[in-house]
Each structure stands twice: as C-alpha cells, then as structure tokens.
Amino acid sequence: MENNKSVRQLTSLLAFVAGSADATTFITVRQLFSAHVTGNIVVYAFDLFGNSDQHSWMKLLSIPIFIFAIVLAGRYAGKFEQRFSLLIAEGSLLITSGFIAIVMTVYGTMDNSTLSFANAMLIVFAMGLQNAFNKLFSQSTYGPTTIMTGNVSKLSINLGYLWKSGLDQPLIVKKIQQQSLTIGGFIIGCFFGAMSAQMLGSSAILIPGVLVLLYALNLTV
C-alpha cells in the first residue's frame, strides 16, 4: 500500500506536469495538445475547414505517437528494476525537448513548423509514458493525471452523492478531496504552463521536466 503522503505528492506533481505540458504546446506549437491528444482531432477539424493551416495534419501524428509510448511502456515496464523509471524517462524527454527548443531559438528555426512539431512529439511521447504509469501502477496516484474528463465526471457524481446523503459520508468526502487535488493540480499546471510559455516559449517545458525527473530520482534512492 502506497504512503498517503507520497500518493498525494505524486498525484499533484503529475497533474501539474500534464497541465503545464498541454498549455505549453497549445500556445507554442499551433494549438497542439500534448496530454489530451484526442483534442487534436477537434483542432485538426477546425484547421481543415476553418483555419487553412497546411501543417495541421501533423497534429494527428500525436495520437499514434501517444499510443506507441503506452505500448512500449506496457511492453518493457516489467523489466525495469524501478517502476519510477518511466517517470525518469518522461522527465528526461521533457528536458531534452526544452533544450532542443533553446537550440532552435538560438539558430532561428522556431518558426519552422515541421521542426517545432517534431520536437513537440517528444512531449507527447512523455505524456504517453505518464499515462501508462497511471495505468500500470494505479496505486501510485489517485487516478489518471493526463486526462481530466473522467476525474471531473467522478467528482461530479460524488458531489451528487454527498448532496443526497449529507456530509456524514467520510469515504465520499475522501474521494472528493482526492479528485479535487488531481483536477486542481492540472489547472494550476495549465496556468503555470501558459504563463511560462508566454515568457520562455517552448523551452518552458524544461521546468516540469526537471521537477518530475528530480522527484522520480528521489523516489528511486
């Protein structure tokens, strides 16, 4: 059984990272979702019929890349000595993407859509690893940290139960607190990602990358 404090911390961190990654790529890479990749289908449809973005088809690549990351994680996760190796890989990919963004800025290639999308796919792959971690090691967090729709639905259902039954329902109250923590972490991450992306551009992904890498390394000690 996971330590409650560790679960809270990891849930908050991973939700924050996912929100930050989503906001960063959405702002800096032509409205690309890196955590909620299915949202790219909607954005692609808009681009196709309303925005005339010739590079919009690249958004669809995020879906098979996200899936491929999860397939690889499921295939090889059992061979790692530490389950947090997935998070170490995630943090390393985010940091790599951030450094590439810095190099692209120095050499003036950030406006190259193909290169920007290619670099962003590292972030998509990293978010796929995080999603796989949530599924493979479900006791490590309070639930999915990359996709908030399910968390919001569960929170809403539990609020309905609480409304019907009253406050004297400690199990339901606990679930509401857990789901609120996850959603809150993601929202804070979105605001942070949006703010840092406006100031630093795509290299802003370095910050959540460093955070998740350091935390994962600390867990393996």
N, C-alpha and C positions, 0 to 999 in steps of 0.2 A: 504494500500500500504506500503510495507516494506521500511524502510530508506535505501537509496542507499549505504551509508557507511557500514551499518550493513550487507547488502547483499554481498558487496564486501569482507568484512572481513570473513564472514561465508563461502562463496564460496572458498576463498583462503585456509582457515583452513581445511575444509573438504576434499578438493582436496589433500592438503598436507598430511593429515592423511591417506587417501586411498593409495596414492603413497608410503608412508612410510611403511604402513602395508603390501602392496604387496611385496615390496622389502625385508622386514624383513623375512617374511615367505618363500619367494622364496629361500633366501640364507640359512636360518637356518633349514628349515623343508623340505628338499628333494625336492626343486623346486615346492613348493605349492603356488599357487596364492590364496590370501585371499579376494581380491577385485574383480579381473577379474576371477571369479570362472570357467567360461566356458573354459578358457585357460587350466584348469586342464585336460580336455578331451584330448587335444593335447599332454600334457606332459604324461598322462597315456598311450596313444597310443605308444609314444616313449619308455616309460619304458617297456611296454608289449612286444614290438618287437625288441627293441634295447638295453635296459639297464638292463633287468632281475632283476628289483627291486621287491622283494617279497612283499614289503609293498606299492607298487604303487597304488593298488586298493583303499587304504584309501583316495587318492586324490579325488576320485569320490564322497565320502561322503560329500565333501564340497558343492556340488550342492544342494542336498535336505536340508542340514542344512541352507544354504543361503536362500532357498525358504521358509523354515519353519520360519525363522526370519522375513521375509517380511509378511508372512501370519499372524503371531502373532501381528506384528506392525499394520497391517491393521485392525485386529480384535479389538484391545484394544486401539489404539491411541486416538480415540474419547472420551475415558473415563478418559484420563489424564487431569488434570487441566491446565497443561502447555504442549504445543506441544514439547518443548525442553526436555521433559522427555525422549524422545527417544535418544537424544544425551547424556543425563546424563547416561542412561543405557549403551550406547555404550562406553563412556569413562570408566565407572566402569568395564565393561567386559575386555577392553584392559589392564587396570591397574591390574585386577585380573590375567590375563594371564601372565603379566610381573612378578608379584610376584611369581606365580607358577613356572615360568622359573628359577627364582632365587633359589627357594627351590630345584628344580630338579638339578640345578648346584651344590648346596651345598651337596646334597646327591648322586651325581654322576649318576643320571638317565637320563641325557640329551641324551645319546646315545640310549635310549630305543625308538624305532620308534613309537610304539603304544602310549606311553605316550606323546611323542612330538606332534604327530598328534592330539591326544585328546585335548591337551592344545591349539593347533593352531585352533581348531574348535571354540573356544571362540572368536578368532579374526575374523573368517569367519562369525560367528553369528553377531558380532558387525558391520561388514561391510554390512551385510544384513539389519540391523536396519538403517544404514546411507543411504543405497539405498532407503529404504522405506520412510525415512524422505524427501528425494528429491522428491519423487513421491507424497506423501501425502500433503506436504507443499511446493509446487513448487515455490511459490513467495519468499521463503526464500533464494534461491540460483539462480545462473544464468543457472542452468541446472544440469544434473547428475554429481556427483563428484567421483563416483567409476568406471565408465566405460568411457574411453576416445575416443573410436572409433567414437561414434556419435558426440562428440564435435569436433574432428578433421575433420569429414566429413562436418559439418556445417561451420566450419571455412574455409575450402577449397572452399565450394560453395560461401560463402560471399566474399572471395578474388577474385573469378571469376567474381562476380557481380561488384566488385569495379574496377577490371581491365577493364571491359567492359564499365562501366558508368563514371569512373573517381572518383576523391577524393571528389567531391561535393555531397556526399551521407551520411549525418550525421547519419541516422538510421543504415545503413550498417556498418559504421565505429564504432558505438557504440557496435553493435553485435560482431564485430571482437575483440574489446577490451575485452568484457566480456568473449568470448570463449578463448581468449589468456590467460586471467587471470586464468581460470579454468585449462587449459592444463599446463600452467606454474607452477601453484601450485602443480599439480600432479608430474610433472617432478622433481621439487625441492624436493618434498617428497620422490621420488624414490632414488635420490642421497643421501639424508639425511638418509633414511632407510638403504641403502646399507652400508654407512659409519658406522652408529651406530651399525648395526648388526655385522659387522666385529669386532668391538671393544667390544660389550657387549653381543653378541649372541641374543637369543630370548627375553631376558629381555629388549631389546631396545624398545619394543613396549610400555613400560611404558611412554616414552616421549610423543608420540602423544596421548596416553590415558589421561595423566594429562592435556595436552593442551585443548583437546576437552571437558573434564569434567569441568575444570575451566571456560572455555568460556560459556558453557551451563548453569552452575550455575549462572554466572554473568547475563545472559540474563533472568533468572527467578526471579531475585531480583527486 
